[in-house]
Amino acid sequence: MFTLAIVGRPNVGKSTLFNRLVGKRLALVDDQPGVTRDLREGSARLGDLKFTVIDTAGLEEATDDSLQGRMRRLTERAVDMADAALFVIDARVGVTPTDQVFAEILRKKGHPVFLAANKCEGRAAESGLLEAYSLGLGEPLALSAEHGEGMAELAGMLRPLIDAAEAEAEEMDEEADTDVSVDGDDIGEEADWAPTVKRPLKIAVVGRPNAGKSTLINQIIGQERLLTGPEAGITRDAISVNFEWDGVPTRLFDTAGMRKRAKVVEKLEKLSVSDGLRAVKFAEVVVVLLDADIPFETQDLRIADLAEREGRAVVVAVNKWDLEENRQEKLAALKEQFERLLPQLRGAPLVTVSAKTGRGMDRLQEAILKAHEVWNRRIPTAALNRWLAGMLEQHPPPAPQGKRIRLRYMTQVKTRPPGFVVMCSHPDLMPESYSRYLVNGLRVDFDMPGTPIRLHLRGQGDANPYKNRRRVEPSRLRKHTLGRKPE
C-alpha cells in the first residue's frame, strides 16, 4: 500500500493532520512543541483514496546522539521507508532557516516531496504561503489541518502516485498467481483457493518509566523502530507496530511509562498515561515489564492489577536480567514475591529477559502465546458440571443464617477472559471465600493459570419478570372482577 510520511519542524501541525487523515484522534496533540517522538502509522482515507500515513517527530538540526538527534535520525528513516513525503511548514510563522535546511535534505532523498503550508485559515498566513515558493519544492498546498481545509487538493496531488502504486501491486500479484505451483503442477488463475487472513495478536507492553519497553519492542521486531535512550519518559503516546513474530501476525503497543498519580502533574503526561490505559483495554495480552533492580514496586502492582481488572491475559517480564549476578536466588525471590503480592494472577507466567541483548525472547513469545490460548479457552458444559459435583463433594458450600445454598448448574458464557455462571439458591449469601475456592479450582483442574476468571452466581428467579411484582390477594381480585360491568 502507498505510504506517505508527514515531516516538518516541531509544532507545525503534523499530528493534527495525521489525525485528520486517519479520521481518529490517534496521535497526541498539544500546544507545546515536540510532543511526537516516535513514528506512528495509520490507515488514511481521502475520498476513495486509501493509503498508509506516518506521523513523525519534529525535525531538529541536532545530528549527535542527543534525544533530538535520535529523533531526527528516526524521522529520516521514515522518509526512506515511505513512497512520498509531505513537508509541512507553519504558514503563520513563514519559512525559517530550519525549513530551508530540511527542504534541501528532502530534495536529496530522491523521493517525491509535496510541500504543504498549514494553518492557512485567515489573512495572517498569506505572506507565509508566498514565502513557501522559495523552498524550491514546487507550488505549496494551502492547508488547515484543524479545520479540514485543503483535503480535496491534497487528494488530487496524491492520486497519480497512489494509482501508479496500486497498478504496480496488481501486476506483481498477477505474476505471482501464474508462478505459484504445488507439487510441480501449475495452479494459474483458475485455482479455487484463497489465503486465510488471521487477526493479529494484540500485545501491549506496560510498566514504569525507563523499564525498557521501547528497547524490548525494538528487539522483538528486529529493527530500531521506536525511540530509546537513557532518559526516562521518552515514549509519550501508545505506538502500535504491526509485524509477523515467527509467522504469527502480531500488533505490538508501546506505551508511556506510568508513574504514581500524585507525581503526574503535567497535562502532557496525563494525556500519555490515558493513552497507555486505552492501549491496555484494546490489547489481548498485556506484558507487565519490571526492572530487575527494583521489581514489584507499588506502581508495578497497580499496573498488573489494572490489566487483570480489565480482563486481559497477563505476562510478567523482568528486564535487565543480563546485569543480574545471583540469578537463581533472585529468581526464587521474585517468584515468592509474585505469589504473595499478586494472588489474583496466581500461575501467570514470569519470564526473565534482556531487552538489550535479546536473551529470553523465545521464552517470552512462548509465554504470550500460552496466555492467549488460555484466555480464549472454552470448557464443555458437561465437563464443568462433573467438575462442580466433585468440588461440592469435597467441600460443600456453607449454610449462612441456616439457609443451605444449593449449586445446581454451571456453564461457561464467554471467553476472552473465561466467564462462568453458576445457578444456585441464595446467591447473595454466598461467601467470597467459596467463590475464590471455585475460581482456584478452575485454574488448577482446567489448566488456566494466571488468566482472569469471571464467576457469576445467579439465582433461579433472576430471570423471572414477575419476581418483584406485588401479589394481588384472591379476594380483592374477585371483588374487582364482580364489580366490573358486563360488556
N, C-alpha and C positions, 0 to 999 in steps of 0.2 A: 504494500500500500504506500502511496505517496506520503512523504514525511516533510513537514515544514518546521523549521526551528525559528523561534522568536528570540531575537537578540537585541541588545542595546544597553545604554547606561542604566545605572540604578534609578528607580523611581520614575521611569518614563511611561509606565502603564502596561508592561509586558504581561504580568499576571492577570490584570483586568481584561486584557484582550484574550488571553488564554481561556479564562472563564467564559467569556462571551462566545468563543468559537465552540467550546465543548458543551455549552448550554447548562453548565452546572458550576457551583462555587467550589471547585476542587482545590484551587491554589489560594493560599492565604494572601490577603490584600490589606495593606496598611499605609498610612501617610509617610511613615519613615522609610528611608531608602535601605536597600539591602535585605529585604525580608526573605526573598527567594535565594536559596543557596545550592540546592540540588537540582537535578534535571527531573522534570515531571512530564510524563507522556499522557495524552488524552486523545479520544476519538472525536474529531471535529466534524462539523457539518455546516455547509453553506449552501442553502437551497438543495439541489440534487447532488452536490459535490460531497464526497466523503474522503477524509484523509486523516493522517496522524499529525498531531501538533505537539511540539516540545517547548515547554516553558523553561527558560534558562536563568542563571544568576546574572545580575548586572555586571557588565564588563568594566573591569578596573584596569588601570595602567600598570599595576604591580606585576612583575614577572618572577619574583622569588618564591620561596616556599612558605610565605605567609598565607594566612587564610584567604586574603584577596587574590593572591597569586594562584592558589589552588583552585579557587572558584573560576578564575579566568581560563585556566587550562581545561577545566571540565566543560565550560561553555564552548571553547574552541573545538573540543572533541565532539560536542553535539552538532556543530556546524558540519564537521566532517562526516558524521553519520547521516545527516539529513540530505534530502534531494534538493532542497532550496532553503534560503534563509530570508526572513523578513526582518530588516533592520529598522528599529523603531527609534525615533527621536521625539523630544518634547517640543512641540511647535510653540508653546508659550515661552520657553527658555531660548529657543533658537539653536543654531548649530554651535557647538562648543569645540574647543581643540581636541577633547577626548573623542567626540563623534568623528572628527576628521581622521584621527589615528586609526580608529576601528573600521572606518569605511575603507581605508587603504588595505587593512588586513583582509577584509572580506573580499575585496576585488582580487587579491592574490590567491584566494582559496580555489577559484575556478568553478564554484557552484553558482547557479542562478541566485541573484540577490535582488530583492524588492525593497524599496525604500518607502516607509510609512511615517507620516508626521501625525502623532497622536495629540489628543486634547485640542482639536481644531474647532471646537464649538466656540463661537463668538469671534469678535474682531481682534482680540488680543493675539490670536495665533496667525494672523495674515502675514506679518513680517517673517516669522519663523518658517512658514511654509515656503516663502520665496527664497529664503536662505538655503533651504534643503537642496536646491539645484546645484549649489557649489560643491556638494559631496561627490558628484560625478557618477551617481548610481541611477541616472535616468529621472523621469518625472516622478515626484513624490506623490504618494496617495494620501489624501486628507482623511483622517480617521477620528472618531471619537469612540473609544472602546467602552467608555462608561455609558454613553447614550445609544450605542449601536449604529452610529452614522458611518457610511463608507463601506459597509459589509458587502453590498452588491458589487461595488467596484473592485473590492478585493477578490471576490469570486471570479470576476471577469479576468483578472490578472492570472489567477491560478489555474483556470480551466484548461488552457492549452497544455500545461505541464502535466496536470492530473490525467487528462485524456491520453496523452502520449505514454505515461507510465502504465495506465490500465491496458492499453493496446499491447505494450511490450510484455506485460504479465500474461495476457491471454495467449500470445504467441508461444511463450515458454511453456504454458500449460498444455497447449496442443502438441508441442513437440514431445513433452513428457508422456502424454497419453499414447502416442504412437510408438514410443520406445519401451513402455512397460511390458514385461513378459513374465510368465510363471512357468517354471519347468521347461523353458525353451520355447513355449508357444506364445506367439504374439497375441495380446489381448485386443489392442486397437481401440477405436472409438465405439465399437459395439458392445463393449464389456458391460455387463449388468451388475455393477458393484459401485459402492460409494464409501469413502473413508469415514470412519467413526470419529465424530468430534467429541472429545472429552471436555468436561468442565474443568477449569483449572482449580487446583488445590490452593485455597486461600490461607496464607500463613502471615500472622502479624508478630513482629519481634518488638517486645516492650521491655522496659527496665528504667533504672535511674540514669541520670546524665553520666556520660563517659564510661558506660559499661561495655562499649564496643559493639553496639548494634549495627551501625553502618559498616564497620570493618567486617563483621560476621557475614552480612549480606554480600558484600563485595567478594568475600572468599567463596561463598556458595555459588555465585553466578560466574566466578572466574574472570572478572574484569573490574576496573575502577569505575564503577557506575555511580557511586554515592560519595559525597564529600566526607573525608575523615581527617582526623588530626588530634593532637593532644588537648585542644581546647574543649571544655565541657559545653554542651548545648549547641553544637554545630547544626544538627538537624532541627528544623523549625516546624515542618509540617509532615504529614504522613505521605511518604513517597511509595508508589507501587511499581514493582518491576516484574514483567512477565518473561518467563523463560521455561526451558524444559530441564528438570532436575533428574538426570539419568532416565530419560524417557517419560517422566511424569510431568504433564503440564502444570505449572506452578505460578502462582502470583504472590510475591513477597511484599509485605508492607513494612517499611522502615518508619518508626515513629519517633517523635521528640522525647527526650528524657523527661520523666515525670518526677518532680520534686514534691515535697510536702506542700499542702495547700497554703499554709501560713507563709511560706517562702516565695510563693508565686504572686508577685505584686504587679509586674509589668503586663500591660494589655496584650502585647505580642506573645508573651509566654503563655498567658491564659488561652489565647487562640490556638497555640501549638498543642497544649495539653488536651483541649477539647477535640482537636483534630485527631490526636492519637487515640482518644477514647472512642471516637467514631470508627476508627480502623479496627479496634478490638471487637466492636459489635458486628462489623462487616466480615471479619475473619472466621475461619472454621477451626483452626488450630492456633493457639497463642503460645509463643515461645517466650517465657519469662527469663531474661538474661541477667545473671548475677555476676558480680565481681568477686573473684576468689579471695581477694584480700579482705573484703567486708561484706560477706554474704548474709542474707536474711536479716537485713535491717528492716525497720518498721515500714518504710515505704515499699520495699520488696514484697513484704507480706500483704500490704494493701493492694498492690498491683495484681498479685496472684489471686487474692480473694475476689477482686473485681472480675477477673477473667472467669472464675468459677461461677460467680453470681450471674454473669451474662450467659452462662450455659455453654462455654467454649471448651473444647479439649485443650488441656494444658500440658506443656512440656517444660520442665525447668532445666536450663542450661547454665553451667558455671563456667565463665570465661576466664581467660588469662591463666589456664592450667599449666602452661609451659613454664611459668615463673614459680610454680609451687615446688618445694623441696620434699617435704614429708607428705607424699601424696596418699599413701594408704591410710595414715592416721587422719589426715584432713578429710578424705572421702567418707570414712566411718563417722566422723563428727558431723559432716554435712547431712548424711542420711538420718542421723539421730535427730538433728535439729528440724529437718524437713517433716519427719513423722510427728514431732512434738508441736511444732508451730503451725503446721497446715494440715490438721487432721481431716478437713473436708476434701483434701486432694490425696488422701492415702492411696498409695500404689502408683501415683503418677510418675512417669519416667524422670530420673535425674541423670543428666548427661554432662560429662566434663569435656570442654572443648578449648581450643586455642584459635580465636579468630585470626590472629596474626600469622600463625604457621599453617593453619588448615587441619590441625590434628583433631580428630573426633567428628569430622563432618559426616562420615558414613554412619557412625552411631547415632548422630543427631537426626539424619534422614530416616533411619530405621525407626527411631522412637516416634517421629512425627507421623509416619505412615501407619504405625501401630495404633497411636492415639486416635487418628482419624478413622480407622476401621472400627475401633471400639465405639467411637462417637456415633457411628452410623448403624450399629448393630441392632437387629430385631430378633426377639426371642418368641418362639411359638407359644400360643396361649396354653396349650396342653402341658407343655414343659413347665410353664410358670405355675400352674395350679398344682402340679405334682410337687414342685419345689415348695410351694406355700404350705401344703399339707405336712411336709416334713418339718418345716420351720415351726408350725403350730404344735406339732407333737413334741418337738424338742424343747420349746419354750412357749407355752400358751400365753396369750395376752392377759393383762391384769383385769380385775373387776373393780374399778373405782366406784365408790358410793354404792357398792353392792350390785352394780349393773354389769353383767357379763357381756363382753364385747365379742361378737362373732365375726370372723373374717370368712366371707362366703366365696368370693370370686376375685380373680386378678387377671388383668390383661395389660398389654403394652399399647399405648395410644399414640405414641410418636417416637421419632428418633431425632438425633441432632439437637440436643442430647437425648438419651433414652428417658422416656417418661412413662410411668406406670400408674394405673388406677386400681385401688382395692375397694371392692364393695363390702361394706361392713355395717354393723349396728353401732350406734353411738359414736360416730367418727370424731365428734367434738370432745369426747372424753379420753381419746387415745393419747397416752403419754408420749412425749417427744422421744424418750429413750427407746421405746419399742419401734418407732418409725426408723430410728437410726440402726436398730438391730436388723430390720428388714433390708435397709439400704446396704449395710455392710455385708449381709449375706448374699445379696445380688452381686456385689463386686467380686466376692470370693468364688461363689459357685458357678457364675456365668462368665468369669474371666473378663471383668470390666474394671480394671484398676485405673484410678485417677480421674476417670471421666465424670462430669457432673451427672447425677441421677436425680430425677424429679419423681417423688412418690406422693400421690394424692389419695386421701381417704374419702370415700363418698358413701353416704347412707342410701338406703334403698328408696327413700322418699324424696331424694334431692331433685329427681326429675318429674315429680308429681305436681302438676299445676294447681291442684286443689288442696295442697298440703296445709297452707296457712290461711285458707278461707274460713270464715266464721260459720259454724254449723248451725243450721236452722232447725228449731225444735219441731217435731211432728205435729204437735197440737196447733202451733202457730201456722204451720203450713196448711192444715185442714181449714182453719178459720179463714185464711186468705183465699183458699180455693172456693169455700162455700159462699163467701160474701161477694164473689165476682159475678156480675150479671151475665146471663147466658147470651151468646152471640146469635 
